[in-house]
């Protein structure tokens, strides 16, 4: 019996030992529970120069969401909410806004600390970064030094072995000089560093964290805190606040150029009050300022408060799992923008296999509102996703082989296909507000046959299309859809890049020969007809008034056509989708001639027949012959057009293609 008891005791001790080991390892390692989370991938962050960097010394950007005051909207401080932000929005950090006054920490120290530690735990389990925000507002932080030191001592002791905790030690100081803030911050930093030697610490700055007492002053940059590493300095903006757009737009860039590491620990899309107008164009400009300098940011705020900075609609009672319709105007913008910045995802920056060694393809795009973006290379995304911004121009170049070049052409709104451009010359437009709709790219030079170039585009409505190759079209035609982003890579000839290539192009023109008509009463048909399908009507006594005809992209060459119009007679030849006939004049088409041009005329015959008032379907005309009637005042009501290989049999009878009086 004693032996049995000893065995049981030994077994229990083993279990306890195992559990103890698990308990010891879990706090610092929980981020590894989910594969490829921000924390498991990037680990403990640091400051290198002015940049936030990850455990590998690579630049890293936080895309965070700030809670509103935890004392008011604590229901959103839950794991499911943060998982929604992580998985659906692409957020990688949570800022836990613990107000000190206004019913916060001073009113309920234990309760507020519990909300903070719960939030840190949820973020840790999800592999997200957690910012503990000592949320002082409209005060001199020096008056709170003792309480802040006590609080952050406890936090630093608790989280000293965590890789994901960041300390923000004073949210928005105001009505005090930088010297007071600096004095306060130095004492609090010293307290934290006694336990947590290297966590990121964010220091608030004068005038509600605007990096200086006035729009043109930079006291923290001119007199930074010295003697400690991994410090960053807070900058806050509200995108629709007129004074911020007047005085603060240069703050981020100037402070960084002065050597100050900047962290936008709070920003909103509304006016500075947290309410009022939401200007999405201004918001996009502010996001670009941050993204261009790789500045991290946290948006205000995760709540359903009835104000325009809130991310959740006031009518929505959900505390997680929000749909797009549950989000405010600000919430939808932030979700789209954060999703566009998601890393480690094949959605925007896919992994490409078998890139050509020593070859670099570099490209940059001119984007609506933003202008020219920074150059990227070898498959990285150029442009934007989720911001509804058109590409307007592009330059592409190749380096690494002096005998290899690249050329490209774009289809531009209103203008159609432009001529080929080469080796860094712009294709497209600037200053004309014209969207790119499609692109072709191919290699040039003596070594062009040693490589393949692959490329894909993000198109309005359709998202990322599959990869085109070696001069194929990528994008859309006939749909008035903007290109928004592009990836380009070069691989050795015949190598498999491991990408999808099936749906590379979306066309409104479904066939080899495409046509649509303007019909009495009904107007232009909604969709193009193709390859022998009837366009128009029969049995409804409705006249055709105009027609457009164009070849499919698989046919090289062109098509031209002219119509005989009531009262006006024969019109001039037009081609390739241009309208022949009239609209709004009540004039019938009476006859038509169609013929191919260029290479198409050498490879195909074009046949067409019409449905005529009183006579019904006539026989097939061919290659420029007249189809219809002359001198009989009879309307065309329908038409069919087909291509056949040169010299092949006609699609039907050809004896009676036209009727003359």
C-alpha positions in Angstrom: 0.0 0.0 0.0 2.8 2.4 0.9 4.5 1.4 -2.4 1.3 2.2 -4.3 1.1 5.6 -2.5 4.7 6.3 -3.4 4.0 5.5 -7.0 0.9 7.8 -7.0 2.8 10.5 -5.3 5.7 10.2 -7.8 3.1 10.4 -10.7 1.5 13.5 -9.2 4.8 15.1 -8.7 5.7 14.4 -12.4 2.4 16.0 -13.5 3.0 19.0 -11.3 6.5 19.4 -12.7 5.3 19.2 -16.3 2.6 21.7 -15.6 5.0 24.0 -13.8 7.3 23.9 -16.8 4.4 24.7 -19.1 3.3 27.6 -16.8 6.8 29.0 -16.8 7.2 28.8 -20.6 3.7 30.0 -21.6 3.8 33.8 -20.9 6.8 34.5 -23.1 6.0 31.9 -25.7 2.2 32.0 -26.2 2.6 34.0 -29.4 4.0 30.9 -31.0 0.8 29.0 -30.4 -0.6 30.3 -33.7 1.6 30.0 -36.7 2.9 33.2 -38.5 1.4 35.7 -36.1 3.1 39.1 -35.8 4.9 38.2 -32.5 5.9 34.7 -33.5 7.4 36.0 -36.8 8.9 39.3 -35.5 9.5 38.7 -31.8 10.7 41.5 -29.5 10.9 44.9 -31.1 13.6 47.4 -30.8 14.5 50.9 -32.1 17.4 51.2 -34.6 18.1 54.8 -35.5 14.6 56.2 -36.1 13.1 52.9 -37.2 11.1 50.3 -35.3 12.7 47.0 -36.1 12.0 43.3 -35.4 14.1 40.6 -33.8 16.0 40.2 -37.0 16.8 43.9 -37.3 14.3 44.4 -40.2 12.0 47.4 -40.3 8.6 46.6 -38.8 5.3 48.6 -38.7 2.5 48.3 -36.2 -1.0 48.6 -37.5 -2.9 48.8 -34.2 -6.3 49.5 -32.9 -6.9 51.5 -29.7 -9.7 50.8 -27.3 -11.8 53.7 -26.1 -11.7 54.2 -22.3 -11.7 50.7 -20.8 -14.0 52.1 -18.0 -16.7 53.0 -20.5 -16.3 50.4 -23.3 -14.7 47.4 -21.5 -17.0 45.0 -23.4 -14.7 45.3 -26.4 -11.8 44.1 -24.3 -12.2 40.4 -25.2 -10.2 37.8 -27.1 -12.8 37.3 -29.9 -12.8 41.0 -30.7 -9.0 41.1 -31.0 -9.1 38.0 -33.1 -11.5 39.6 -35.5 -9.2 42.6 -35.7 -6.2 40.3 -36.3 -7.8 37.9 -38.8 -10.3 40.1 -40.7 -8.7 43.5 -40.5 -5.0 42.7 -40.4 -4.3 44.5 -37.2 -1.2 43.3 -35.3 -1.5 45.3 -32.1 -4.0 46.4 -29.4 -3.6 49.7 -27.5 -5.3 49.4 -24.1 -6.4 52.9 -23.2 -6.5 53.0 -19.4 -7.7 56.5 -18.5 -6.2 57.7 -15.2 -8.9 60.3 -14.5 -12.6 60.4 -15.6 -13.7 57.3 -13.7 -10.6 55.3 -14.7 -7.5 54.2 -12.7 -7.9 56.7 -9.8 -11.5 55.6 -9.3 -10.8 51.8 -9.5 -7.2 50.9 -9.4 -7.7 47.1 -9.1 -10.5 47.0 -11.6 -8.6 48.9 -14.2 -5.4 46.9 -13.8 -7.5 43.8 -14.2 -8.8 45.1 -17.6 -5.3 45.9 -18.7 -3.9 42.5 -17.7 -6.8 40.7 -19.3 -6.2 42.7 -22.5 -2.5 41.9 -22.5 -3.3 38.2 -22.0 -5.7 38.1 -25.0 -3.2 39.9 -27.2 -0.4 37.5 -26.1 -2.5 34.4 -26.9 -3.2 35.8 -30.3 0.3 36.7 -31.1 -0.4 40.5 -31.2 1.5 43.3 -29.6 -0.1 45.0 -26.6 0.4 48.7 -25.8 -0.3 49.6 -22.1 -1.5 53.2 -22.4 -1.4 55.5 -19.2 -4.1 57.7 -20.7 -3.5 61.1 -19.3 -5.4 63.9 -21.1 -5.1 67.7 -20.9 -2.8 67.6 -17.9 0.8 68.0 -16.9 2.1 64.4 -16.4 4.6 65.5 -13.8 1.7 65.8 -11.3 1.1 62.1 -11.7 4.7 60.9 -11.4 4.3 58.9 -8.2 1.2 57.0 -9.3 2.7 56.3 -12.7 5.9 54.9 -11.3 3.9 52.6 -9.0 1.7 51.4 -11.9 4.5 50.8 -14.3 6.7 49.2 -11.7 4.0 46.5 -11.3 3.5 46.2 -15.1 7.3 45.9 -15.8 7.7 43.3 -13.1 4.8 41.3 -14.5 5.7 41.6 -18.2 9.5 41.7 -18.2 9.8 38.4 -20.0 7.1 39.1 -22.6 8.1 39.9 -26.2 4.9 41.7 -27.1 4.4 44.4 -24.4 4.9 48.1 -25.1 4.6 50.8 -22.5 3.0 54.2 -23.4 3.7 56.4 -20.3 1.7 59.5 -21.0 -1.0 59.8 -23.7 -1.5 63.5 -24.4 0.4 66.0 -22.2 -0.7 69.6 -22.5 -0.4 73.0 -20.9 3.2 72.2 -19.9 6.7 72.6 -21.3 8.7 69.7 -22.8 11.1 70.0 -19.8 8.3 68.9 -17.4 7.3 66.0 -19.7 11.0 65.0 -20.0 11.5 65.1 -16.3 8.4 62.9 -15.7 9.3 60.5 -18.5 12.9 60.0 -17.2 11.7 58.9 -13.8 9.1 56.5 -15.2 11.6 55.1 -17.8 14.1 54.5 -15.0 11.4 52.6 -13.0 10.5 50.4 -16.0 14.1 49.7 -16.9 14.8 48.4 -13.4 12.8 45.4 -14.4 12.1 45.4 -18.2 15.5 46.2 -19.7 14.6 46.6 -23.4 10.8 46.9 -24.1 9.7 49.7 -26.3 8.6 52.8 -24.3 6.5 55.5 -26.0 6.9 59.0 -24.6 4.1 61.6 -24.9 5.1 65.0 -26.4 3.8 68.5 -25.9 0.4 69.9 -27.0 -1.5 66.7 -27.1 1.4 64.7 -28.5 2.2 66.9 -31.5 6.0 66.6 -31.2 6.3 70.2 -30.0 4.6 73.1 -28.3 3.7 74.7 -31.7 3.3 73.5 -35.3 6.8 74.6 -36.2 8.7 73.6 -33.1 10.3 70.2 -32.2 11.4 70.3 -28.6 11.6 66.5 -28.1 13.8 66.2 -31.3 16.0 69.1 -30.2 16.4 67.8 -26.7 15.6 64.1 -26.5 15.8 61.8 -23.5 19.3 60.3 -23.4 20.8 57.3 -21.7 18.1 54.8 -22.6 17.5 52.7 -25.7 14.3 51.7 -27.4 12.4 54.9 -26.8 9.9 56.4 -29.2 8.0 59.6 -29.2 4.2 59.9 -29.6 2.6 61.9 -32.4 -1.2 62.1 -32.6 -3.3 63.5 -35.5 -7.0 63.6 -36.5 -7.3 63.4 -40.3 -10.3 65.7 -40.7 -9.1 68.4 -38.2 -8.4 71.6 -40.2 -5.7 72.8 -37.9 -3.9 69.5 -38.1 -4.0 69.7 -41.9 -2.8 73.2 -41.8 0.1 72.9 -39.2 1.0 69.3 -38.6 1.5 67.7 -42.1 5.3 68.1 -42.0 5.7 67.0 -38.4 6.4 63.2 -39.0 8.9 63.7 -41.7 10.7 66.6 -40.1 11.0 64.9 -36.7 12.4 61.8 -38.2 14.8 63.8 -40.3 16.0 65.3 -37.0 16.7 61.9 -35.7 13.6 61.3 -33.6 11.9 57.8 -33.6 8.2 58.6 -34.1 5.2 56.4 -33.1 1.6 57.5 -34.0 0.1 55.9 -30.9 -3.3 57.5 -31.6 -4.9 58.9 -34.7 -8.5 59.3 -35.8 -10.3 59.9 -39.1 -12.6 62.5 -37.5 -12.0 66.0 -36.2 -9.9 66.3 -33.1 -13.0 66.2 -30.9 -13.5 62.6 -31.9 -16.6 63.6 -33.8 -17.6 65.7 -36.8 -16.5 65.3 -40.5 -14.7 62.2 -41.8 -12.6 63.2 -44.9 -11.4 60.0 -46.5 -9.1 61.8 -48.9 -7.3 63.5 -46.0 -7.2 60.2 -44.2 -5.5 58.5 -47.1 -3.0 61.3 -47.3 -2.1 60.9 -43.6 -1.8 57.1 -44.0 0.6 57.6 -46.8 2.8 60.0 -44.7 3.0 57.3 -42.1 3.5 54.4 -44.5 6.1 56.2 -46.6 8.3 56.5 -43.4 7.3 53.1 -42.0 5.8 54.8 -39.0 3.7 52.6 -36.7 0.1 53.7 -35.8 -2.9 52.9 -33.7 -6.4 54.1 -34.7 -8.9 55.5 -32.3 -11.3 53.8 -31.3 -12.7 50.4 -30.9 -16.3 51.2 -29.7 -19.8 51.9 -30.9 -20.0 55.4 -29.4 -22.2 57.7 -31.4 -19.3 59.7 -32.8 -17.5 59.7 -36.1 -14.2 58.4 -34.8 -15.8 55.2 -33.5 -15.1 52.2 -35.7 -18.3 50.3 -34.9 -21.8 51.7 -35.8 -23.8 52.8 -32.7 -26.6 50.5 -33.9 -24.4 47.5 -33.7 -24.4 45.5 -30.4 -21.8 43.0 -31.4 -18.5 42.9 -29.5 -16.7 40.8 -32.1 -17.2 39.2 -35.5 -18.3 42.4 -37.2 -19.3 42.5 -40.9 -18.5 45.4 -43.1 -22.0 46.6 -42.7 -21.4 46.8 -38.9 -18.6 49.3 -39.4 -18.8 53.1 -39.6 -17.3 55.0 -42.5 -14.1 55.3 -40.5 -14.2 51.6 -39.6 -14.6 50.5 -43.2 -11.7 52.7 -44.3 -9.4 51.4 -41.6 -10.3 47.8 -42.2 -9.6 48.2 -45.9 -6.3 50.0 -45.3 -5.1 47.6 -42.7 -6.0 44.7 -45.0 -3.9 46.3 -47.7 -0.9 46.4 -45.4 -1.1 42.8 -44.2 2.2 41.1 -44.3 3.1 37.5 -44.8 0.1 36.9 -47.0 0.0 35.7 -50.5 -2.8 38.2 -51.1 -0.6 41.2 -51.8 3.0 40.0 -51.7 2.9 36.4 -52.7 5.8 34.0 -52.4 7.4 33.4 -55.9 9.4 30.3 -56.6 12.5 30.2 -58.9 13.2 33.9 -59.3 15.9 34.5 -61.8 19.3 34.7 -60.0 21.0 38.2 -60.1 18.1 39.7 -62.1 16.0 42.5 -60.5 12.9 44.0 -62.0 12.1 47.3 -60.4 8.9 49.3 -60.8 6.9 52.2 -59.4 3.4 53.5 -59.9 1.8 56.9 -60.0 -1.3 56.6 -57.8 -4.4 58.8 -57.6 -4.0 61.4 -54.8 -0.6 60.1 -53.7 1.5 60.6 -56.9 4.6 58.6 -57.5 5.2 55.9 -54.9 8.6 54.5 -53.9 10.1 51.9 -56.2 9.7 48.2 -55.4 11.1 45.1 -57.0 10.8 41.3 -57.6 7.2 40.7 -56.9 6.5 43.3 -54.2 3.2 45.1 -54.5 3.3 48.6 -56.2 0.1 50.6 -55.8 -2.6 50.2 -53.2 -5.3 47.8 -52.2 -8.4 48.8 -50.2 -8.0 52.5 -50.8 -10.0 52.8 -54.1 -7.1 54.6 -55.8 -6.4 54.3 -59.5 -3.0 53.6 -61.0 -2.3 56.4 -63.5 1.2 55.7 -64.6 4.0 53.1 -64.3 7.7 52.8 -64.9 9.6 49.4 -65.1 13.3 48.6 -65.5 15.5 45.6 -65.3 19.0 45.3 -63.9 21.6 42.5 -63.5 22.0 41.6 -67.2 23.2 44.3 -69.7 21.7 42.3 -72.5 18.2 42.2 -71.0 15.6 44.9 -71.3 11.9 45.3 -70.7 9.0 47.1 -72.5 5.4 47.7 -71.5 2.2 49.3 -72.7 -0.9 50.4 -70.9 -4.6 50.8 -71.8 -5.6 54.2 -70.5 -9.1 55.5 -69.8 -10.4 57.5 -72.8 -7.2 57.0 -74.9 -7.0 53.2 -75.2 -3.8 51.3 -75.8 -0.7 53.5 -75.7 2.5 52.7 -77.6 5.3 50.6 -76.1 7.6 52.2 -73.5 11.0 50.8 -72.5 13.4 50.7 -69.6 12.1 53.1 -67.0 10.1 55.5 -69.3 6.6 56.2 -68.0 3.6 54.6 -69.6 0.2 56.2 -68.8 -0.5 59.7 -67.7 0.0 62.1 -64.8 -2.2 65.1 -64.0 -5.1 64.0 -66.2 -7.0 61.8 -63.7 -7.0 58.9 -66.1 -7.1 55.3 -64.9 -4.9 52.5 -66.2 -7.2 49.6 -67.2 -4.8 47.0 -68.5 -1.1 46.4 -69.1 1.2 44.2 -71.3 4.8 43.5 -70.4 7.5 41.7 -72.3 11.3 41.3 -72.2 13.7 42.7 -74.8 17.4 42.4 -75.6 19.7 39.7 -76.8 19.0 37.6 -73.7 15.2 38.0 -73.7 14.7 34.3 -74.6 16.5 33.2 -71.4 13.8 34.5 -69.2 10.0 34.8 -68.7 8.3 37.8 -67.1 5.2 37.3 -65.1 2.9 40.0 -63.8 -0.6 40.4 -62.2 -2.8 43.3 -61.4 -5.4 44.2 -58.7 -8.4 45.4 -60.6 -11.4 47.4 -59.3 -14.3 45.0 -58.3 -12.3 41.9 -59.3 -9.4 42.1 -56.9 -6.2 40.2 -57.7 -6.3 38.5 -61.1 -4.0 35.6 -62.0 -0.6 36.0 -63.5 -0.1 37.0 -67.2 3.2 36.2 -69.0 5.4 37.5 -71.7 3.3 40.2 -73.3 -0.2 38.9 -72.5 -2.8 41.3 -71.4 -3.4 41.8 -67.6 -6.4 43.7 -66.4 -9.8 44.4 -67.9 -11.3 45.9 -71.1 -14.7 47.4 -71.8 -15.6 47.5 -68.1 -14.2 50.9 -67.0 -12.4 49.4 -64.1 -9.2 50.9 -62.7 -6.0 49.0 -62.0 -5.0 49.5 -58.3 -1.8 47.5 -57.8 0.7 45.3 -59.6 3.3 42.6 -59.0 6.1 41.8 -61.5 8.7 39.0 -61.4 11.3 37.5 -63.8 12.1 33.7 -63.8 14.5 31.6 -65.9 12.9 30.5 -69.2 10.4 27.7 -68.5 10.8 27.8 -64.7 7.6 27.4 -62.7 7.0 30.4 -60.4 4.3 28.6 -58.6 1.5 31.0 -59.4 -2.0 30.7 -60.8 -2.3 31.7 -64.5 -6.0 30.9 -65.5 -7.9 34.1 -65.0 -5.5 36.9 -66.0 -7.9 39.2 -67.9 -11.5 40.2 -67.7 -13.2 41.4 -70.8 -16.6 42.8 -71.6 -16.1 41.3 -75.1 -16.8 37.6 -74.9 -15.8 36.4 -78.4 -13.6 36.7 -81.5 -16.0 39.3 -83.0 -18.1 41.4 -80.7 -20.9 43.8 -81.4 -23.8 45.6 -79.7 -26.6 47.7 -81.1 -28.6 50.8 -80.1 -32.3 49.7 -80.3 -35.4 51.9 -80.6 -37.0 52.5 -77.2 -34.4 50.2 -75.4 -31.2 52.1 -76.1 -27.8 50.4 -76.0 -27.9 46.8 -75.1 -26.3 46.1 -71.8 -23.9 43.4 -73.0 -21.9 42.7 -76.1 -23.0 39.9 -78.4 -20.4 37.7 -80.0 -19.7 35.1 -82.7 -23.1 34.8 -84.4 -25.4 35.6 -81.4 -28.1 38.0 -82.5 -27.9 41.6 -81.4 -31.1 43.6 -81.6 -34.7 42.2 -81.7 -37.1 40.3 -83.9 -40.8 40.4 -83.8 -40.9 43.7 -81.8 -40.9 46.1 -84.7 -37.9 48.0 -83.2 -35.4 49.6 -85.5 -31.6 49.4 -85.0 -30.2 52.9 -84.8 -26.5 52.4 -84.2 -23.9 49.7 -83.9 -20.4 49.2 -82.4 -18.1 46.3 -83.5 -14.7 45.2 -82.3 -12.4 42.2 -82.5 -11.6 40.1 -79.4 -8.1 40.4 -77.9 -7.2 37.0 -79.4 -7.4 38.4 -82.9 -4.6 40.6 -84.3 -5.8 43.3 -86.6 -8.9 45.4 -86.8 -12.5 45.7 -88.1 -14.1 48.6 -89.9 -17.7 49.2 -90.8 -20.2 51.8 -92.2 -24.0 52.0 -92.0 -26.7 53.5 -94.3 -28.9 55.7 -92.1 -32.4 56.9 -92.8 -32.3 60.4 -94.4 -28.5 60.7 -94.1 -27.5 57.8 -96.4 -24.1 56.1 -96.1 -21.9 57.2 -93.3 -18.1 57.2 -93.3 -16.1 54.2 -92.3 -15.4 53.8 -88.5 -13.5 51.1 -86.7 -12.7 49.1 -83.6 -15.7 49.9 -81.3 -16.5 53.4 -82.6 -20.3 54.1 -83.0 -21.7 54.0 -86.5 -25.3 55.4 -86.9 -27.2 57.7 -84.6 -28.9 57.9 -81.2 -31.6 60.2 -80.1 -32.6 61.2 -83.7 -35.1 58.4 -84.3 -33.3 57.3 -87.5 -33.2 53.7 -88.6 -30.3 51.7 -90.0 -31.1 50.3 -93.4 -27.9 48.6 -94.5 -24.3 47.8 -93.3 -20.9 46.9 -94.7 -18.2 45.3 -92.5 -14.6 44.3 -93.4 -11.5 43.2 -91.5 -8.2 45.1 -91.6 -4.6 44.2 -91.0 -3.5 40.7 -90.1 -7.1 39.7 -89.4 -8.0 40.2 -93.0 -5.3 37.8 -94.0 -6.4 35.1 -91.6 -10.2 35.4 -91.6 -13.4 36.1 -93.6 -16.1 38.1 -91.8 -19.7 37.1 -92.5 -22.8 39.0 -91.4 -26.5 39.0 -92.0 -29.4 41.2 -90.9 -33.0 40.9 -89.9 -35.0 43.4 -92.0 -38.5 44.8 -91.6 -41.0 42.8 -93.8 -38.3 40.4 -95.1 -36.9 38.7 -92.0 -33.4 37.3 -92.1 -31.5 37.9 -95.3 -28.6 35.7 -96.4 -25.0 36.2 -95.3 -22.8 39.0 -96.8 -19.0 38.8 -96.7 -15.9 41.0 -96.4 -17.4 44.5 -97.1 -20.5 43.5 -99.1 -23.7 45.3 -98.4 -26.2 43.7 -96.1 -29.7 45.1 -95.9 -31.9 47.1 -98.3 -31.6 50.1 -100.5 -34.4 52.5 -101.5 -37.1 50.5 -99.6 -37.3 52.5 -96.3 -37.0 49.3 -94.3 -35.4 49.2 -90.9 -32.8 46.8 -89.7 -34.0 45.0 -86.6 -31.2 42.5 -85.8 -27.8 41.4 -86.8 -25.4 38.4 -86.6 -21.6 38.5 -87.3 -19.1 35.6 -87.4 -15.5 35.1 -88.3 -14.4 32.0 -90.2 -10.9 30.9 -91.2 -9.8 32.4 -94.6 -11.5 30.5 -97.4 -13.6 28.3 -95.2 -17.3 27.6 -95.9 -19.9 30.3 -95.2 -22.1 29.9 -92.1 -25.2 29.7 -94.4 -26.7 30.8 -97.6 -25.2 33.8 -99.4 -27.4 34.3 -102.4 -29.7 37.1 -101.1 -27.6 39.3 -98.7 -29.2 42.5 -99.8 -32.3 43.8 -101.6 -32.3 46.8 -103.9 -35.4 48.6 -105.2 
